[in-house]
Amino acid sequence: MVSTQAEYSFTVNENSSLTAVFEEGVFTYNVTAKSNNTAWGSVSPENQTLNAGQTAKVTATPVAPHKFKHWINTATQVVVSTQAEYSFTVNENSSLTAVFEEVILLDPNAVLPHLTGLDTAVLKTGTPQTFVWGDMPQNATNFKATLIDMSNASAVTALVSTIDATQAQLEFAKAGTFTLMIHFEVLGVSYTVSYDGIVVK
């Protein structure tokens, strides 16, 4: 080695042959990650600088009760992974966004959801009637209805029901005065909405 400088000057006093030695360059790239809503979840790490060909890893952590949905390319909005831990080979600058979904739990101190109009409806046997939920979380599941004859609290009466988080279709098999209980779950927590004094004619 005669010099480490790219520009090399020397006095000529003999025939000379020189070879410039180059090293392969290493490209570095930035990988950034963010959350679509920091109240719903966080990401780690938020910033990385990596060499080309290295593996980047980002992790999304939801804040309970919210849920992680997927990673997207921030620039294109294209989904790149549905896994909370996402690894990929770096070959360019990348910006990622972790998309979290809001999950609404019922406030135990709040008024429970209600079937709009059920209290004032004229209910008849053998006639399916549909009622829309008010304030029912869309992630509510496992609906079940129980109808109890108020003249005999131990007597469970037949009721045809089709219930989801939007509405309830009820068909009563007999006339009388009843207690209607609708059971459902939100993220594994059980709730019951009760209606006493339901009159079916």
Phi, psi and omega per residue, in radians:
M1 nan 2.271 -3.122
V2 -1.914 -0.332 3.118
S3 -2.862 2.616 3.039
T4 -1.863 0.106 3.135
Q5 -1.648 2.461 3.126
A6 -1.129 -0.598 3.040
E7 -1.773 2.062 -3.039
Y8 -2.189 2.145 3.117
S9 -2.030 2.499 3.124
F10 -2.734 2.784 3.126
T11 -1.471 2.257 -3.099
V12 -1.488 2.157 3.034
N13 -2.435 0.209 3.072
E14 -2.927 2.931 3.021
N15 -1.116 2.390 -3.088
S16 -2.347 2.519 3.050
S17 -2.286 2.113 -3.074
L18 -2.046 2.568 3.065
T19 -2.167 2.172 3.060
A20 -1.463 2.181 -3.120
V21 -1.757 2.096 3.119
F22 -1.899 2.593 3.054
E23 -1.875 2.583 3.099
E24 -1.126 2.242 -3.137
G25 -1.301 2.642 3.109
V26 -1.991 2.105 3.101
F27 -1.487 2.410 3.069
T28 -2.000 2.544 -3.102
Y29 -2.304 2.689 3.102
N30 -1.771 2.364 3.068
V31 -2.100 2.088 3.122
T32 -2.040 2.583 3.139
A33 -2.409 2.536 3.108
K34 -2.573 2.902 3.100
S35 -1.728 2.552 3.069
N36 -1.257 -0.329 3.075
N37 -2.785 1.924 -3.059
T38 -1.175 -0.280 3.069
A39 -1.355 -0.335 -3.110
W40 -1.740 -0.358 -3.128
G41 3.107 2.870 -3.111
S42 -2.194 2.908 3.111
V43 -2.243 2.712 3.125
S44 -2.686 2.379 -0.228
P45 -1.346 2.825 3.138
E46 -1.462 -0.475 -3.129
N47 -2.438 2.355 3.068
Q48 -2.425 2.530 2.983
T49 -2.102 2.044 -3.021
L50 -2.295 2.692 3.068
N51 -1.349 2.680 3.084
A52 -0.991 2.356 3.134
G53 1.618 -0.253 3.094
Q54 -1.339 2.876 -3.125
T55 -1.743 2.180 3.051
A56 -1.659 2.524 3.100
K57 -2.348 2.248 3.085
V58 -2.196 2.562 -3.098
T59 -2.234 2.306 3.090
A60 -1.860 2.291 -3.119
T61 -2.175 1.948 -3.133
P62 -1.285 2.648 3.007
V63 -1.638 2.088 -3.103
A64 -0.994 2.429 0.130
P65 -1.665 0.238 -3.067
H66 -1.258 2.870 -3.022
K67 -2.200 2.539 3.002
F68 -1.335 2.396 3.130
K69 -1.875 -1.021 3.137
H70 -2.976 2.956 3.002
W71 -1.711 2.460 3.034
I72 -2.225 2.688 2.946
N73 -1.258 2.097 -3.031
T74 -1.043 -0.650 -3.073
A75 -1.294 -0.746 -3.043
T76 -1.724 -0.260 -3.089
Q77 1.165 0.274 3.125
V78 -1.451 2.372 3.095
V79 -1.226 2.230 -3.125
V80 -1.925 -0.335 3.112
S81 -2.879 2.551 3.033
T82 -1.840 0.133 3.120
Q83 -1.672 2.410 3.139
A84 -1.097 -0.627 3.032
E85 -1.740 2.026 -3.041
Y86 -2.121 2.185 3.118
S87 -2.096 2.496 3.129
F88 -2.741 2.781 3.131
T89 -1.462 2.302 -3.077
V90 -1.482 2.152 3.025
N91 -2.432 0.156 3.079
E92 -2.908 2.928 3.007
N93 -1.122 2.397 -3.073
S94 -2.343 2.473 3.045
S95 -2.233 2.165 -3.065
L96 -2.115 2.620 3.062
T97 -2.217 2.211 3.032
A98 -1.488 2.181 -3.123
V99 -1.740 2.068 3.093
F100 -1.871 2.615 3.105
E101 -1.825 2.418 3.074
E102 -1.315 2.331 3.058
V103 -2.100 2.172 -3.083
I104 -1.783 2.078 3.014
L105 -1.621 2.597 3.071
L106 -1.247 2.340 3.035
D107 -1.290 2.064 -3.100
P108 -1.070 -0.331 3.130
N109 -1.634 -0.073 -3.109
A110 -1.597 2.940 3.080
V111 -1.227 2.326 -3.132
L112 -1.220 2.782 3.079
P113 -0.980 2.739 -3.104
H114 -2.437 2.688 3.059
L115 -1.544 1.936 -3.062
T116 -1.084 2.172 3.068
G117 1.567 -0.141 -3.109
L118 -1.134 -0.636 -3.093
D119 -1.119 -0.506 -3.052
T120 -1.922 -0.037 -3.077
A121 -1.265 2.613 2.998
V122 -1.581 1.920 -3.040
L123 -1.679 2.347 -3.121
K124 -2.235 2.591 3.124
T125 -1.196 2.539 3.055
G126 1.235 0.152 -3.128
T127 -2.073 1.907 3.117
P128 -1.117 2.302 3.108
Q129 -2.271 2.411 -3.058
T130 -1.909 2.336 3.128
F131 -2.225 2.435 -3.097
V132 -1.633 2.424 3.105
W133 -1.265 2.475 2.926
G134 -1.900 2.248 3.069
D135 1.159 0.472 3.089
M136 -1.566 2.155 3.083
P137 -1.052 2.438 -3.105
Q138 -1.252 -0.200 3.089
N139 -1.662 0.217 3.059
A140 -1.258 2.475 -3.080
T141 -2.467 3.130 3.018
N142 0.948 0.933 3.128
F143 -1.325 2.465 3.083
K144 -2.652 2.368 -3.131
A145 -1.952 2.460 3.074
T146 -2.230 2.310 3.141
L147 -2.059 2.110 -3.087
I148 -2.009 2.269 3.117
D149 -1.247 2.102 -3.075
M150 -1.245 -0.297 3.072
S151 -1.360 -0.244 3.100
N152 -2.664 1.668 -2.978
A153 -1.022 -0.334 -3.121
S154 -1.581 -0.114 -3.073
A155 -1.587 2.028 3.080
V156 -1.630 2.172 -3.045
T157 -1.738 2.586 -3.128
A158 -1.104 2.365 3.110
L159 -2.534 2.185 3.051
V160 -1.610 2.164 -3.085
S161 -2.458 2.491 2.988
T162 -2.249 1.938 -2.989
I163 -2.264 2.361 2.970
D164 -2.385 -2.937 -3.064
A165 -1.300 -0.135 -3.126
T166 -1.755 -0.745 -3.043
Q167 -2.694 2.984 3.091
A168 -2.352 2.243 3.034
Q169 -1.842 2.141 -3.046
L170 -2.117 2.400 3.053
E171 -2.343 2.036 -3.070
F172 -1.585 2.407 -3.060
A173 -1.556 -0.345 -3.107
K174 -2.583 2.796 3.115
A175 -1.459 2.763 3.121
G176 2.556 -3.002 3.088
T177 -1.970 2.248 -2.949
F178 -2.339 2.859 2.878
T179 -1.856 2.139 3.115
L180 -1.815 2.174 3.092
M181 -2.100 2.233 3.092
I182 -2.016 2.099 -3.101
H183 -1.796 2.525 3.077
F184 -2.759 2.978 -3.139
E185 -2.230 2.564 2.982
V186 -2.259 1.924 -3.095
L187 0.931 0.774 3.073
G188 1.440 -0.088 3.107
V189 -1.645 2.245 -3.071
S190 -1.560 2.465 3.094
Y191 -2.354 2.718 3.079
T192 -2.394 2.232 3.029
V193 -1.808 2.185 -3.079
S194 -2.015 2.479 3.049
Y195 -2.221 1.953 3.113
D196 -1.642 2.559 3.068
G197 1.327 0.498 3.066
I198 -1.234 2.134 -3.104
V199 -1.821 2.154 3.094
V200 -2.009 2.252 -3.094
K201 -1.842 nan nan
